[in-house]
C-alpha cells in the first residue's frame, strides 16, 4: 500500500522541503493510521492487538518523527506541517534534541546498565560545562598543563570538551582517542599516556582527565552534548528494551537537510528502516554547512542506497544562482577567465574599512528610502563579522530609521550594558561581594536602571526610552553616594551628597527608587525570603527595564539569555549541594556566576522564538555560517569584506581534529593538499548556496585594507574587479 522510502536530493531552494511535506501528506492520505501508531499489523515480528494499539494511542505517542537541522529550522518546519496537516500528531526535533530527550526518557535503563545513582539527569549548558570541567581539572591546570608556551587555559579546556563531543557524534569510544589523534597527527610528539600533543604549543591533556570528567558527570547525573551522544549510541541504542520502544513509537521518519546531521543519526535511521518504518530524507550536496562542526554528510549520504532517489533539478526562480551561479563559480576557480558581470552584480570598493562600512550603509539607506527594496529584503553577510562592523552598521542604519536584526549574535553577555548593570545589582543585594563592585560599575548600573518610557503626547506617536540619570549625574552619585565595603557595599541616601540639589528632580527620583528597591531586596534576602538570585534578576527586569512595552530585539534577547543561563546555573548548583558534603556559601556561588559572565564567556543562545504573524521589518546582519544555517532568502545581498581570505574557511572555525572523525577518512592525517582542496570545495558550496538565496541584486563590498591594516587578497577578488563599481557620486542615484 505504501511506497518505499525516498531520498530527495537537490540544491538550495530547489523545493526539497516542499517535496518532503508533499510526500508526507501523500502517505497520510493513503491511509497511514496515525491514531493507532502503526503502518502494519506487526511489531518486531509479533502481532499487535487492537487493544494494545488503542493503549498506545491514548498515551499520545506520535507515530511520525520529523528531524530538522537546528532549532530555528524546526520551528519553521513545524509551522509548515501544521498548515499542511493540522490534525496529525507529528514530533519535530533536531538530532541533538532527540538524543537528549531519549537519554532523559530512558534514564532508568542507563541507571540499571551502568549502575548509576538514581537521580533525574540535568543537562549542562556549554558555559556551565566549561566552568565545572575547569574546576575538576584544576590541579592539572595549576601544574602548568595550560601554561606551556603561553597557551590559554580556557581554550585548552574547550578543546578537550570538543573532542569529547566529536567522539560522541561520530560514534567513537573515548578510549580510542589517543590512537586516533596519534594516527591523525603523525608528526606530533609521541606519548601513549597523552591525549593531545601539539608541537606548536607543547600542550598535552592526559586521557585520564577526560575519563574522570565523564565519570564525574555520570555520578552527578549531569549531561553535556558529548556525554549525551555517547550514552545514546553506545549504551541506549543497542539496548533491546529501548529498541522495542523505538519500533513501537515511530513508524514514519522524516528528515530535512540530513547533510548537516552527525554520523550517529544514521544508526537511528537504519534501525527504523530495517524494522519496518518508512522514511523520507532531503539532502543538499551543496549544503554541508556544519561540516567540521560534528556533521558527517558523506556518511549520511549512504542512506540513499536504501531509498528511491529523487533528484530535483528545479532551479530557484528569480535568483542570481539560476542565471549567473555557474559563471561566478567558474570565475573564482579560474581567475584567468575574462568576462564582465551584469548590472545585477555591483561592487563597493574603498581604501579603508571604515569607509567601506559607511558607504555600504549609505547604499542600503538610499535603496530603502527610494522604495527599491524593503529593509526585510536586505541581508549583509560577512565571513567574519567583528564587533566594530556590527556596531557601525547598526548605528548608521538605525540613525536613519532602518532597523537591523543581528542574526544569532554570539557575543559575551557582559558586553551588554543592561547585563553588566544587573550583575552589579546582584552584588549590592547579596553580602560578601564587595570586591566585584567599583564606582564605574555603580555609575553604569544607575544609568541602566533609570530608563523610563516617555510619550511625546502626539496621536499615534511611539514611546521612547529616556535615562533619567545621565553619565555626569551617575558619576557624581557613584562618587558621593556609594559606600564601598568588602562585605556589605551599599548605596547611601541622596542627601549624603552635599550639593544633591544639582542632580535635578528626575535623577533624584530615579536614584531614590533604585535605593529603595535595593534596600527592600536586601531585607528580604536577610530573612531568606528570596529562593535564589534568579528571582532578584526577574524582579529587577520587571521593575526597571520592562516598563510594559516591547524592548528592542537585542536587549530582549540578552535578557532572555541571562535568565536562561541563571536558571540553569542554579539548577546545577542545587544538584551539587544535595550531592556534595561541603556546604559552599550561596554568596560564593553568586560571585562565581558574576565572574563567569564578566570573564567574557559565550553562553548558549536562548530558546528560539518567533513573532507569529509578524515579519520583522529589519535588515539582516549575519556571518556566512549563521546565514546559511538559517536558510533564508533576500532580494538584495551585501557581501561584506568580499576580498577577505576568510571566504575559503566559510567564516566558521572548525572544531579541533574534526576531520579525523569523518567516517570516509577516519583517523587519516590531514595534509596541506587536503586542506586546500577542502577550502576550494567549501568556497564553491558557499557561492552556489548564497547565490541561490539572492533574488535581484548582489553587492561585493571590498576595502583594500582589512581591520588590522593588511592588504586583502582573497579568492573573490576576481569577481570584485569584474563587477560594476558603485562610485560615491552615484550613491544618491541608486
Secondary structure, 3 states (H helix, E strand, C coil): CCCCCEEEECCCCCCHHHHHHHHHHHHHHCCCECCCCECCCEECCEECCHHHHHHHHHCCCCCEEEEECCHHHHHHHHHHHHHHCCCCCEEEEEHHHHHHHHHHHCHHHHHHHHCCCCCCCEECCHHHHHHHHHHHCHHHHHHHHCCHHHCCHHHHHHHHHHHHHHHHHHCCCHHHHHHHHHHHCCCCCCCCCEEEEECCCCEEEEHHHHHHHHHHHHHHCEECHHHHHHHHHHHHCCCHHHHHHHHHHCCEEEECCHHHCCCHHHHHHHHHHHCCCEEEEEECCCCCCCECCCECHHHHHHHHHHCEEEECCCCCCCCHHHHHHHHHHHHHHCCCCCCCCCCCEEEEEECCHHHHHHHHHHHHHHHHHCCCCCHHHEEEEECCCCHHHHHHHHHHHHHCCCCEEECCCCCCHHHCHHHHHHHHHHHHHCCCCHHHCCHHHHHHHHHHHCEEEECCCCCCCCCEEEECCCHHHHHHHHHHCEECCCCCCEECCHHHCCCHHHHCHHHHHHHHHHHHHHHHHHHHHHCCCCCCHHHHHHHHHHHHHHCCCCCCHHHHHHHHHHHHHHHHHHHHHHHHHHHCCCCCCHHHHHHHHHHHHHCCCCCCCCCCCCCCCCCCCCEEEEEHHHHHHHCCCEEEEEEECCCCHHHHCCCCCCCCCHHHHCHHHCCCCCCHHHHHHHHHHHHHHHHHHHHHCEEEEEEEEEECECCCCCECCCCCHHHHHHCEECCHHHHHHC
